[in-house]
Amino acid sequence: MCGIAGLIQPTLLDKTAPELLERMNARLSHRGPDEGGKYISGGVGLAMRRLKIIDLESGRQPITNENGD
């Protein structure tokens, strides 16, 4: 089973947000030990864990478009 966590802060661009997301993501490691990632944009930050059981190689997270958005 995979896991996702997030936070919304107007001041998310400060230096503590990436560290906080990393700690949140570490707490979810039991939900998906195969892969993890984070995404920060504007005042929103998301962290995820992935458990690969039966999955496509293109299932890496976070999913982005050709421009990386």
Predicted model as a PDB file, atoms N, CA, C, CB and O in Angstrom, pLDDT in the B-factor column:
MODEL        1                                                                  
ATOM      1  N   MET A   1       0.851  -1.175   0.000  1.00 65.00           N  
ATOM      2  CA  MET A   1       0.000   0.000   0.000  1.00 65.00           C  
ATOM      3  C   MET A   1       0.893   1.232   0.000  1.00 65.00           C  
ATOM      4  CB  MET A   1      -0.966   0.001   1.222  1.00 65.00           C  
ATOM      5  O   MET A   1       1.911   1.259   0.691  1.00 65.00           O  
ATOM      6  N   CYS A   2       0.525   2.237  -0.758  1.00 81.00           N  
ATOM      7  CA  CYS A   2       1.294   3.473  -0.839  1.00 81.00           C  
ATOM      8  C   CYS A   2       0.818   4.465   0.220  1.00 81.00           C  
ATOM      9  CB  CYS A   2       1.178   4.092  -2.245  1.00 81.00           C  
ATOM     10  O   CYS A   2      -0.186   4.230   0.892  1.00 81.00           O  
ATOM     11  N   GLY A   3       1.535   5.562   0.364  1.00 86.00           N  
ATOM     12  CA  GLY A   3       1.154   6.578   1.333  1.00 86.00           C  
ATOM     13  C   GLY A   3       1.393   7.968   0.778  1.00 86.00           C  
ATOM     14  O   GLY A   3       2.278   8.177  -0.052  1.00 86.00           O  
ATOM     15  N   ILE A   4       0.599   8.910   1.243  1.00 88.00           N  
ATOM     16  CA  ILE A   4       0.747  10.299   0.818  1.00 88.00           C  
ATOM     17  C   ILE A   4       0.511  11.211   2.022  1.00 88.00           C  
ATOM     18  CB  ILE A   4      -0.240  10.640  -0.344  1.00 88.00           C  
ATOM     19  O   ILE A   4      -0.329  10.931   2.877  1.00 88.00           O  
ATOM     20  N   ALA A   5       1.260  12.293   2.068  1.00 90.00           N  
ATOM     21  CA  ALA A   5       1.108  13.301   3.124  1.00 90.00           C  
ATOM     22  C   ALA A   5       1.268  14.660   2.485  1.00 90.00           C  
ATOM     23  CB  ALA A   5       2.148  13.096   4.284  1.00 90.00           C  
ATOM     24  O   ALA A   5       1.876  14.782   1.421  1.00 90.00           O  
ATOM     25  N   GLY A   6       0.734  15.672   3.116  1.00 90.00           N  
ATOM     26  CA  GLY A   6       0.866  16.997   2.555  1.00 90.00           C  
ATOM     27  C   GLY A   6       0.646  18.081   3.579  1.00 90.00           C  
ATOM     28  O   GLY A   6       0.201  17.825   4.698  1.00 90.00           O  
ATOM     29  N   LEU A   7       0.964  19.296   3.180  1.00 87.00           N  
ATOM     30  CA  LEU A   7       0.731  20.449   4.036  1.00 87.00           C  
ATOM     31  C   LEU A   7       0.467  21.667   3.172  1.00 87.00           C  
ATOM     32  CB  LEU A   7       1.930  20.694   4.977  1.00 87.00           C  
ATOM     33  O   LEU A   7       0.931  21.770   2.037  1.00 87.00           O  
ATOM     34  N   ILE A   8      -0.281  22.567   3.737  1.00 87.00           N  
ATOM     35  CA  ILE A   8      -0.595  23.824   3.068  1.00 87.00           C  
ATOM     36  C   ILE A   8      -0.172  24.947   4.006  1.00 87.00           C  
ATOM     37  CB  ILE A   8      -2.126  23.925   2.695  1.00 87.00           C  
ATOM     38  O   ILE A   8      -0.642  25.029   5.141  1.00 87.00           O  
ATOM     39  N   GLN A   9       0.711  25.804   3.529  1.00 80.00           N  
ATOM     40  CA  GLN A   9       1.227  26.926   4.312  1.00 80.00           C  
ATOM     41  C   GLN A   9       1.466  28.105   3.387  1.00 80.00           C  
ATOM     42  CB  GLN A   9       2.534  26.540   5.059  1.00 80.00           C  
ATOM     43  O   GLN A   9       2.077  27.935   2.332  1.00 80.00           O  
ATOM     44  N   PRO A  10       1.006  29.289   3.747  1.00 77.00           N  
ATOM     45  CA  PRO A  10       1.308  30.456   2.915  1.00 77.00           C  
ATOM     46  C   PRO A  10       2.811  30.709   2.807  1.00 77.00           C  
ATOM     47  CB  PRO A  10       0.618  31.691   3.478  1.00 77.00           C  
ATOM     48  O   PRO A  10       3.277  31.229   1.793  1.00 77.00           O  
ATOM     49  N   THR A  11       3.566  30.352   3.832  1.00 69.00           N  
ATOM     50  CA  THR A  11       5.011  30.598   3.846  1.00 69.00           C  
ATOM     51  C   THR A  11       5.785  29.320   3.557  1.00 69.00           C  
ATOM     52  CB  THR A  11       5.445  31.179   5.197  1.00 69.00           C  
ATOM     53  O   THR A  11       6.854  29.101   4.126  1.00 69.00           O  
ATOM     54  N   LEU A  12       5.254  28.472   2.676  1.00 61.00           N  
ATOM     55  CA  LEU A  12       5.865  27.176   2.417  1.00 61.00           C  
ATOM     56  C   LEU A  12       7.259  27.271   1.803  1.00 61.00           C  
ATOM     57  CB  LEU A  12       4.981  26.381   1.515  1.00 61.00           C  
ATOM     58  O   LEU A  12       8.007  26.293   1.819  1.00 61.00           O  
ATOM     59  N   LEU A  13       7.606  28.402   1.279  1.00 61.00           N  
ATOM     60  CA  LEU A  13       8.918  28.547   0.662  1.00 61.00           C  
ATOM     61  C   LEU A  13      10.032  28.727   1.685  1.00 61.00           C  
ATOM     62  CB  LEU A  13       8.910  29.716  -0.285  1.00 61.00           C  
ATOM     63  O   LEU A  13      11.203  28.818   1.316  1.00 61.00           O  
ATOM     64  N   ASP A  14       9.676  28.779   2.976  1.00 66.00           N  
ATOM     65  CA  ASP A  14      10.738  28.917   3.970  1.00 66.00           C  
ATOM     66  C   ASP A  14      11.547  27.619   4.045  1.00 66.00           C  
ATOM     67  CB  ASP A  14      10.147  29.275   5.363  1.00 66.00           C  
ATOM     68  O   ASP A  14      11.158  26.607   3.463  1.00 66.00           O  
ATOM     69  N   LYS A  15      12.654  27.654   4.751  1.00 71.00           N  
ATOM     70  CA  LYS A  15      13.596  26.531   4.768  1.00 71.00           C  
ATOM     71  C   LYS A  15      13.101  25.319   5.539  1.00 71.00           C  
ATOM     72  CB  LYS A  15      14.891  26.977   5.350  1.00 71.00           C  
ATOM     73  O   LYS A  15      13.656  24.233   5.377  1.00 71.00           O  
ATOM     74  N   THR A  16      12.084  25.463   6.366  1.00 73.00           N  
ATOM     75  CA  THR A  16      11.630  24.334   7.176  1.00 73.00           C  
ATOM     76  C   THR A  16      10.681  23.403   6.426  1.00 73.00           C  
ATOM     77  CB  THR A  16      10.951  24.843   8.420  1.00 73.00           C  
ATOM     78  O   THR A  16      10.547  22.240   6.807  1.00 73.00           O  
ATOM     79  N   ALA A  17      10.021  23.879   5.372  1.00 79.00           N  
ATOM     80  CA  ALA A  17       9.034  23.054   4.664  1.00 79.00           C  
ATOM     81  C   ALA A  17       9.633  21.784   4.063  1.00 79.00           C  
ATOM     82  CB  ALA A  17       8.384  23.866   3.568  1.00 79.00           C  
ATOM     83  O   ALA A  17       9.068  20.713   4.284  1.00 79.00           O  
ATOM     84  N   PRO A  18      10.742  21.833   3.315  1.00 85.00           N  
ATOM     85  CA  PRO A  18      11.297  20.593   2.782  1.00 85.00           C  
ATOM     86  C   PRO A  18      11.706  19.612   3.881  1.00 85.00           C  
ATOM     87  CB  PRO A  18      12.490  20.902   1.907  1.00 85.00           C  
ATOM     88  O   PRO A  18      11.520  18.404   3.734  1.00 85.00           O  
ATOM     89  N   GLU A  19      12.255  20.119   4.966  1.00 87.00           N  
ATOM     90  CA  GLU A  19      12.650  19.256   6.087  1.00 87.00           C  
ATOM     91  C   GLU A  19      11.418  18.613   6.727  1.00 87.00           C  
ATOM     92  CB  GLU A  19      13.442  20.066   7.144  1.00 87.00           C  
ATOM     93  O   GLU A  19      11.442  17.430   7.064  1.00 87.00           O  
ATOM     94  N   LEU A  20      10.360  19.375   6.892  1.00 87.00           N  
ATOM     95  CA  LEU A  20       9.124  18.842   7.465  1.00 87.00           C  
ATOM     96  C   LEU A  20       8.530  17.761   6.563  1.00 87.00           C  
ATOM     97  CB  LEU A  20       8.103  19.971   7.684  1.00 87.00           C  
ATOM     98  O   LEU A  20       8.090  16.720   7.052  1.00 87.00           O  
ATOM     99  N   LEU A  21       8.514  18.000   5.261  1.00 89.00           N  
ATOM    100  CA  LEU A  21       8.010  16.984   4.336  1.00 89.00           C  
ATOM    101  C   LEU A  21       8.862  15.719   4.383  1.00 89.00           C  
ATOM    102  CB  LEU A  21       7.974  17.537   2.909  1.00 89.00           C  
ATOM    103  O   LEU A  21       8.320  14.616   4.312  1.00 89.00           O  
ATOM    104  N   GLU A  22      10.168  15.852   4.500  1.00 90.00           N  
ATOM    105  CA  GLU A  22      11.048  14.680   4.602  1.00 90.00           C  
ATOM    106  C   GLU A  22      10.726  13.872   5.855  1.00 90.00           C  
ATOM    107  CB  GLU A  22      12.530  15.112   4.618  1.00 90.00           C  
ATOM    108  O   GLU A  22      10.697  12.642   5.809  1.00 90.00           O  
ATOM    109  N   ARG A  23      10.484  14.554   6.971  1.00 91.00           N  
ATOM    110  CA  ARG A  23      10.143  13.845   8.215  1.00 91.00           C  
ATOM    111  C   ARG A  23       8.792  13.153   8.090  1.00 91.00           C  
ATOM    112  CB  ARG A  23      10.125  14.820   9.408  1.00 91.00           C  
ATOM    113  O   ARG A  23       8.627  12.022   8.547  1.00 91.00           O  
ATOM    114  N   MET A  24       7.824  13.830   7.472  1.00 90.00           N  
ATOM    115  CA  MET A  24       6.515  13.217   7.252  1.00 90.00           C  
ATOM    116  C   MET A  24       6.655  11.981   6.363  1.00 90.00           C  
ATOM    117  CB  MET A  24       5.536  14.233   6.614  1.00 90.00           C  
ATOM    118  O   MET A  24       6.036  10.948   6.617  1.00 90.00           O  
ATOM    119  N   ASN A  25       7.468  12.101   5.332  1.00 89.00           N  
ATOM    120  CA  ASN A  25       7.676  10.994   4.403  1.00 89.00           C  
ATOM    121  C   ASN A  25       8.367   9.819   5.086  1.00 89.00           C  
ATOM    122  CB  ASN A  25       8.497  11.458   3.202  1.00 89.00           C  
ATOM    123  O   ASN A  25       8.039   8.664   4.814  1.00 89.00           O  
ATOM    124  N   ALA A  26       9.303  10.100   5.956  1.00 90.00           N  
ATOM    125  CA  ALA A  26      10.001   9.034   6.688  1.00 90.00           C  
ATOM    126  C   ALA A  26       9.027   8.251   7.568  1.00 90.00           C  
ATOM    127  CB  ALA A  26      11.135   9.625   7.552  1.00 90.00           C  
ATOM    128  O   ALA A  26       9.165   7.037   7.722  1.00 90.00           O  
ATOM    129  N   ARG A  27       8.048   8.940   8.141  1.00 91.00           N  
ATOM    130  CA  ARG A  27       7.040   8.271   8.964  1.00 91.00           C  
ATOM    131  C   ARG A  27       6.159   7.341   8.144  1.00 91.00           C  
ATOM    132  CB  ARG A  27       6.179   9.299   9.673  1.00 91.00           C  
ATOM    133  O   ARG A  27       5.546   6.426   8.694  1.00 91.00           O  
ATOM    134  N   LEU A  28       6.086   7.564   6.830  1.00 88.00           N  
ATOM    135  CA  LEU A  28       5.261   6.728   5.950  1.00 88.00           C  
ATOM    136  C   LEU A  28       6.053   5.599   5.297  1.00 88.00           C  
ATOM    137  CB  LEU A  28       4.625   7.583   4.875  1.00 88.00           C  
ATOM    138  O   LEU A  28       5.502   4.872   4.470  1.00 88.00           O  
ATOM    139  N   SER A  29       7.304   5.433   5.636  1.00 86.00           N  
ATOM    140  CA  SER A  29       8.150   4.462   4.932  1.00 86.00           C  
ATOM    141  C   SER A  29       7.602   3.039   5.004  1.00 86.00           C  
ATOM    142  CB  SER A  29       9.551   4.490   5.505  1.00 86.00           C  
ATOM    143  O   SER A  29       7.853   2.244   4.098  1.00 86.00           O  
ATOM    144  N   HIS A  30       6.863   2.700   6.052  1.00 84.00           N  
ATOM    145  CA  HIS A  30       6.276   1.363   6.143  1.00 84.00           C  
ATOM    146  C   HIS A  30       5.163   1.161   5.116  1.00 84.00           C  
ATOM    147  CB  HIS A  30       5.733   1.123   7.549  1.00 84.00           C  
ATOM    148  O   HIS A  30       4.796   0.024   4.820  1.00 84.00           O  
ATOM    149  N   ARG A  31       4.621   2.253   4.569  1.00 84.00           N  
ATOM    150  CA  ARG A  31       3.554   2.163   3.574  1.00 84.00           C  
ATOM    151  C   ARG A  31       4.094   1.939   2.168  1.00 84.00           C  
ATOM    152  CB  ARG A  31       2.712   3.419   3.601  1.00 84.00           C  
ATOM    153  O   ARG A  31       3.368   1.468   1.292  1.00 84.00           O  
ATOM    154  N   GLY A  32       5.352   2.271   1.947  1.00 79.00           N  
ATOM    155  CA  GLY A  32       5.939   2.118   0.623  1.00 79.00           C  
ATOM    156  C   GLY A  32       7.435   2.235   0.686  1.00 79.00           C  
ATOM    157  O   GLY A  32       7.972   3.330   0.518  1.00 79.00           O  
ATOM    158  N   PRO A  33       8.128   1.138   0.923  1.00 80.00           N  
ATOM    159  CA  PRO A  33       9.581   1.207   1.084  1.00 80.00           C  
ATOM    160  C   PRO A  33      10.364   1.306  -0.227  1.00 80.00           C  
ATOM    161  CB  PRO A  33      10.045   0.009   1.831  1.00 80.00           C  
ATOM    162  O   PRO A  33      11.581   1.489  -0.203  1.00 80.00           O  
ATOM    163  N   ASP A  34       9.682   1.189  -1.371  1.00 81.00           N  
ATOM    164  CA  ASP A  34      10.397   1.114  -2.640  1.00 81.00           C  
ATOM    165  C   ASP A  34      10.812   2.462  -3.211  1.00 81.00           C  
ATOM    166  CB  ASP A  34       9.558   0.410  -3.632  1.00 81.00           C  
ATOM    167  O   ASP A  34      11.826   2.562  -3.902  1.00 81.00           O  
ATOM    168  N   GLU A  35      10.045   3.479  -2.932  1.00 82.00           N  
ATOM    169  CA  GLU A  35      10.349   4.777  -3.529  1.00 82.00           C  
ATOM    170  C   GLU A  35       9.640   5.881  -2.751  1.00 82.00           C  
ATOM    171  CB  GLU A  35       9.932   4.808  -5.021  1.00 82.00           C  
ATOM    172  O   GLU A  35       8.595   5.651  -2.143  1.00 82.00           O  
ATOM    173  N   GLY A  36      10.209   7.067  -2.776  1.00 85.00           N  
ATOM    174  CA  GLY A  36       9.591   8.215  -2.127  1.00 85.00           C  
ATOM    175  C   GLY A  36       9.931   9.478  -2.887  1.00 85.00           C  
ATOM    176  O   GLY A  36      10.898   9.519  -3.648  1.00 85.00           O  
ATOM    177  N   GLY A  37       9.134  10.501  -2.677  1.00 85.00           N  
ATOM    178  CA  GLY A  37       9.398  11.762  -3.342  1.00 85.00           C  
ATOM    179  C   GLY A  37       8.610  12.882  -2.705  1.00 85.00           C  
ATOM    180  O   GLY A  37       7.755  12.657  -1.849  1.00 85.00           O  
ATOM    181  N   LYS A  38       8.915  14.104  -3.140  1.00 86.00           N  
ATOM    182  CA  LYS A  38       8.178  15.255  -2.635  1.00 86.00           C  
ATOM    183  C   LYS A  38       8.048  16.285  -3.737  1.00 86.00           C  
ATOM    184  CB  LYS A  38       8.872  15.864  -1.396  1.00 86.00           C  
ATOM    185  O   LYS A  38       8.832  16.317  -4.686  1.00 86.00           O  
ATOM    186  N   TYR A  39       7.030  17.131  -3.586  1.00 85.00           N  
ATOM    187  CA  TYR A  39       6.750  18.181  -4.551  1.00 85.00           C  
ATOM    188  C   TYR A  39       6.312  19.413  -3.767  1.00 85.00           C  
ATOM    189  CB  TYR A  39       5.654  17.737  -5.590  1.00 85.00           C  
ATOM    190  O   TYR A  39       5.432  19.330  -2.910  1.00 85.00           O  
ATOM    191  N   ILE A  40       6.927  20.557  -4.063  1.00 85.00           N  
ATOM    192  CA  ILE A  40       6.572  21.813  -3.406  1.00 85.00           C  
ATOM    193  C   ILE A  40       6.309  22.850  -4.482  1.00 85.00           C  
ATOM    194  CB  ILE A  40       7.698  22.289  -2.429  1.00 85.00           C  
ATOM    195  O   ILE A  40       7.139  23.065  -5.365  1.00 85.00           O  
ATOM    196  N   SER A  41       5.151  23.490  -4.403  1.00 82.00           N  
ATOM    197  CA  SER A  41       4.805  24.547  -5.349  1.00 82.00           C  
ATOM    198  C   SER A  41       3.838  25.504  -4.670  1.00 82.00           C  
ATOM    199  CB  SER A  41       4.187  23.959  -6.656  1.00 82.00           C  
ATOM    200  O   SER A  41       2.837  25.082  -4.090  1.00 82.00           O  
ATOM    201  N   GLY A  42       4.140  26.789  -4.746  1.00 80.00           N  
ATOM    202  CA  GLY A  42       3.283  27.775  -4.095  1.00 80.00           C  
ATOM    203  C   GLY A  42       3.242  27.516  -2.605  1.00 80.00           C  
ATOM    204  O   GLY A  42       4.292  27.413  -1.971  1.00 80.00           O  
ATOM    205  N   GLY A  43       2.076  27.410  -2.042  1.00 82.00           N  
ATOM    206  CA  GLY A  43       1.941  27.148  -0.612  1.00 82.00           C  
ATOM    207  C   GLY A  43       1.555  25.717  -0.303  1.00 82.00           C  
ATOM    208  O   GLY A  43       1.027  25.437   0.774  1.00 82.00           O  
ATOM    209  N   VAL A  44       1.815  24.790  -1.247  1.00 87.00           N  
ATOM    210  CA  VAL A  44       1.429  23.388  -1.069  1.00 87.00           C  
ATOM    211  C   VAL A  44       2.654  22.496  -1.175  1.00 87.00           C  
ATOM    212  CB  VAL A  44       0.367  22.972  -2.112  1.00 87.00           C  
ATOM    213  O   VAL A  44       3.497  22.687  -2.052  1.00 87.00           O  
ATOM    214  N   GLY A  45       2.748  21.527  -0.283  1.00 88.00           N  
ATOM    215  CA  GLY A  45       3.807  20.528  -0.332  1.00 88.00           C  
ATOM    216  C   GLY A  45       3.205  19.136  -0.205  1.00 88.00           C  
ATOM    217  O   GLY A  45       2.353  18.902   0.653  1.00 88.00           O  
ATOM    218  N   LEU A  46       3.640  18.216  -1.050  1.00 89.00           N  
ATOM    219  CA  LEU A  46       3.174  16.834  -1.010  1.00 89.00           C  
ATOM    220  C   LEU A  46       4.367  15.899  -0.885  1.00 89.00           C  
ATOM    221  CB  LEU A  46       2.342  16.492  -2.270  1.00 89.00           C  
ATOM    222  O   LEU A  46       5.424  16.140  -1.468  1.00 89.00           O  
ATOM    223  N   ALA A  47       4.188  14.839  -0.124  1.00 90.00           N  
ATOM    224  CA  ALA A  47       5.197  13.798   0.006  1.00 90.00           C  
ATOM    225  C   ALA A  47       4.505  12.460  -0.226  1.00 90.00           C  
ATOM    226  CB  ALA A  47       5.902  13.845   1.413  1.00 90.00           C  
ATOM    227  O   ALA A  47       3.349  12.285   0.159  1.00 90.00           O  
ATOM    228  N   MET A  48       5.204  11.512  -0.855  1.00 88.00           N  
ATOM    229  CA  MET A  48       4.593  10.226  -1.136  1.00 88.00           C  
ATOM    230  C   MET A  48       5.588   9.079  -0.971  1.00 88.00           C  
ATOM    231  CB  MET A  48       4.019  10.219  -2.539  1.00 88.00           C  
ATOM    232  O   MET A  48       6.801   9.251  -1.085  1.00 88.00           O  
ATOM    233  N   ARG A  49       5.029   7.915  -0.701  1.00 87.00           N  
ATOM    234  CA  ARG A  49       5.788   6.662  -0.636  1.00 87.00           C  
ATOM    235  C   ARG A  49       5.143   5.694  -1.606  1.00 87.00           C  
ATOM    236  CB  ARG A  49       5.823   6.069   0.824  1.00 87.00           C  
ATOM    237  O   ARG A  49       3.924   5.708  -1.776  1.00 87.00           O  
ATOM    238  N   ARG A  50       5.943   4.855  -2.244  1.00 82.00           N  
ATOM    239  CA  ARG A  50       5.441   3.919  -3.247  1.00 82.00           C  
ATOM    240  C   ARG A  50       5.846   2.504  -2.904  1.00 82.00           C  
ATOM    241  CB  ARG A  50       5.950   4.289  -4.635  1.00 82.00           C  
ATOM    242  O   ARG A  50       6.993   2.229  -2.551  1.00 82.00           O  
ATOM    243  N   LEU A  51       4.881   1.616  -3.017  1.00 79.00           N  
ATOM    244  CA  LEU A  51       5.111   0.179  -2.866  1.00 79.00           C  
ATOM    245  C   LEU A  51       4.897  -0.444  -4.232  1.00 79.00           C  
ATOM    246  CB  LEU A  51       4.159  -0.465  -1.779  1.00 79.00           C  
ATOM    247  O   LEU A  51       3.785  -0.436  -4.760  1.00 79.00           O  
ATOM    248  N   LYS A  52       5.981  -0.993  -4.812  1.00 75.00           N  
ATOM    249  CA  LYS A  52       5.878  -1.611  -6.132  1.00 75.00           C  
ATOM    250  C   LYS A  52       5.565  -3.093  -5.945  1.00 75.00           C  
ATOM    251  CB  LYS A  52       7.195  -1.413  -6.959  1.00 75.00           C  
ATOM    252  O   LYS A  52       6.400  -3.852  -5.454  1.00 75.00           O  
ATOM    253  N   ILE A  53       4.380  -3.493  -6.332  1.00 74.00           N  
ATOM    254  CA  ILE A  53       4.044  -4.913  -6.341  1.00 74.00           C  
ATOM    255  C   ILE A  53       3.887  -5.324  -7.795  1.00 74.00           C  
ATOM    256  CB  ILE A  53       2.737  -5.214  -5.512  1.00 74.00           C  
ATOM    257  O   ILE A  53       4.729  -6.035  -8.345  1.00 74.00           O  
ATOM    258  N   ILE A  54       2.821  -4.879  -8.403  1.00 62.00           N  
ATOM    259  CA  ILE A  54       2.611  -5.063  -9.835  1.00 62.00           C  
ATOM    260  C   ILE A  54       2.390  -3.663 -10.378  1.00 62.00           C  
ATOM    261  CB  ILE A  54       1.385  -6.042 -10.159  1.00 62.00           C  
ATOM    262  O   ILE A  54       1.323  -3.080 -10.187  1.00 62.00           O  
ATOM    263  N   ASP A  55       3.386  -3.129 -11.047  1.00 59.00           N  
ATOM    264  CA  ASP A  55       3.305  -1.742 -11.474  1.00 59.00           C  
ATOM    265  C   ASP A  55       4.167  -1.539 -12.707  1.00 59.00           C  
ATOM    266  CB  ASP A  55       3.738  -0.792 -10.344  1.00 59.00           C  
ATOM    267  O   ASP A  55       5.125  -2.278 -12.936  1.00 59.00           O  
ATOM    268  N   LEU A  56       3.826  -0.553 -13.482  1.00 61.00           N  
ATOM    269  CA  LEU A  56       4.624  -0.182 -14.640  1.00 61.00           C  
ATOM    270  C   LEU A  56       5.856   0.589 -14.196  1.00 61.00           C  
ATOM    271  CB  LEU A  56       3.795   0.650 -15.630  1.00 61.00           C  
ATOM    272  O   LEU A  56       5.836   1.265 -13.168  1.00 61.00           O  
ATOM    273  N   GLU A  57       6.913   0.487 -14.964  1.00 64.00           N  
ATOM    274  CA  GLU A  57       8.115   1.265 -14.668  1.00 64.00           C  
ATOM    275  C   GLU A  57       7.826   2.759 -14.779  1.00 64.00           C  
ATOM    276  CB  GLU A  57       9.261   0.872 -15.617  1.00 64.00           C  
ATOM    277  O   GLU A  57       8.482   3.573 -14.129  1.00 64.00           O  
ATOM    278  N   SER A  58       6.847   3.114 -15.600  1.00 62.00           N  
ATOM    279  CA  SER A  58       6.493   4.524 -15.758  1.00 62.00           C  
ATOM    280  C   SER A  58       5.636   5.040 -14.601  1.00 62.00           C  
ATOM    281  CB  SER A  58       5.758   4.729 -17.071  1.00 62.00           C  
ATOM    282  O   SER A  58       5.171   6.178 -14.647  1.00 62.00           O  
ATOM    283  N   GLY A  59       5.422   4.238 -13.582  1.00 62.00           N  
ATOM    284  CA  GLY A  59       4.598   4.634 -12.451  1.00 62.00           C  
ATOM    285  C   GLY A  59       5.330   5.429 -11.396  1.00 62.00           C  
ATOM    286  O   GLY A  59       4.804   5.638 -10.303  1.00 62.00           O  
ATOM    287  N   ARG A  60       6.539   5.879 -11.703  1.00 62.00           N  
ATOM    288  CA  ARG A  60       7.306   6.664 -10.729  1.00 62.00           C  
ATOM    289  C   ARG A  60       6.553   7.923 -10.347  1.00 62.00           C  
ATOM    290  CB  ARG A  60       8.688   7.028 -11.288  1.00 62.00           C  
ATOM    291  O   ARG A  60       5.845   8.498 -11.173  1.00 62.00           O  
ATOM    292  N   GLN A  61       6.696   8.352  -9.113  1.00 61.00           N  
ATOM    293  CA  GLN A  61       5.991   9.507  -8.587  1.00 61.00           C  
ATOM    294  C   GLN A  61       6.983  10.610  -8.234  1.00 61.00           C  
ATOM    295  CB  GLN A  61       5.154   9.118  -7.359  1.00 61.00           C  
ATOM    296  O   GLN A  61       8.142  10.281  -7.980  1.00 61.00           O  
ATOM    297  N   PRO A  62       6.635  11.845  -8.199  1.00 61.00           N  
ATOM    298  CA  PRO A  62       5.361  12.378  -8.671  1.00 61.00           C  
ATOM    299  C   PRO A  62       5.312  12.364 -10.187  1.00 61.00           C  
ATOM    300  CB  PRO A  62       5.138  13.800  -8.145  1.00 61.00           C  
ATOM    301  O   PRO A  62       6.325  12.556 -10.860  1.00 61.00           O  
ATOM    302  N   ILE A  63       4.126  12.136 -10.707  1.00 62.00           N  
ATOM    303  CA  ILE A  63       3.936  12.101 -12.144  1.00 62.00           C  
ATOM    304  C   ILE A  63       3.945  13.538 -12.662  1.00 62.00           C  
ATOM    305  CB  ILE A  63       2.609  11.369 -12.521  1.00 62.00           C  
ATOM    306  O   ILE A  63       3.295  14.418 -12.099  1.00 62.00           O  
ATOM    307  N   THR A  64       4.684  13.757 -13.732  1.00 67.00           N  
ATOM    308  CA  THR A  64       4.775  15.097 -14.319  1.00 67.00           C  
ATOM    309  C   THR A  64       4.496  15.028 -15.823  1.00 67.00           C  
ATOM    310  CB  THR A  64       6.175  15.720 -14.052  1.00 67.00           C  
ATOM    311  O   THR A  64       4.471  13.949 -16.415  1.00 67.00           O  
ATOM    312  N   ASN A  65       4.295  16.171 -16.411  1.00 72.00           N  
ATOM    313  CA  ASN A  65       4.129  16.224 -17.865  1.00 72.00           C  
ATOM    314  C   ASN A  65       5.493  16.414 -18.529  1.00 72.00           C  
ATOM    315  CB  ASN A  65       3.158  17.371 -18.271  1.00 72.00           C  
ATOM    316  O   ASN A  65       6.531  16.345 -17.870  1.00 72.00           O  
ATOM    317  N   GLU A  66       5.476  16.653 -19.842  1.00 79.00           N  
ATOM    318  CA  GLU A  66       6.738  16.815 -20.564  1.00 79.00           C  
ATOM    319  C   GLU A  66       7.585  17.972 -20.073  1.00 79.00           C  
ATOM    320  CB  GLU A  66       6.463  16.998 -22.011  1.00 79.00           C  
ATOM    321  O   GLU A  66       8.809  17.947 -20.201  1.00 79.00           O  
ATOM    322  N   ASN A  67       6.937  18.996 -19.506  1.00 82.00           N  
ATOM    323  CA  ASN A  67       7.650  20.178 -19.006  1.00 82.00           C  
ATOM    324  C   ASN A  67       8.132  20.011 -17.579  1.00 82.00           C  
ATOM    325  CB  ASN A  67       6.764  21.392 -19.092  1.00 82.00           C  
ATOM    326  O   ASN A  67       8.853  20.867 -17.067  1.00 82.00           O  
ATOM    327  N   GLY A  68       7.743  18.913 -16.922  1.00 71.00           N  
ATOM    328  CA  GLY A  68       8.149  18.701 -15.547  1.00 71.00           C  
ATOM    329  C   GLY A  68       7.251  19.382 -14.531  1.00 71.00           C  
ATOM    330  O   GLY A  68       7.581  19.405 -13.346  1.00 71.00           O  
ATOM    331  N   ASP A  69       6.128  19.934 -14.957  1.00 70.00           N  
ATOM    332  CA  ASP A  69       5.194  20.600 -14.031  1.00 70.00           C  
ATOM    333  C   ASP A  69       4.387  19.566 -13.272  1.00 70.00           C  
ATOM    334  CB  ASP A  69       4.246  21.559 -14.792  1.00 70.00           C  
ATOM    335  O   ASP A  69       3.547  19.923 -12.446  1.00 70.00           O  
TER     336      ASP A  69                                                      
ENDMDL                                                                          
END                                                                             
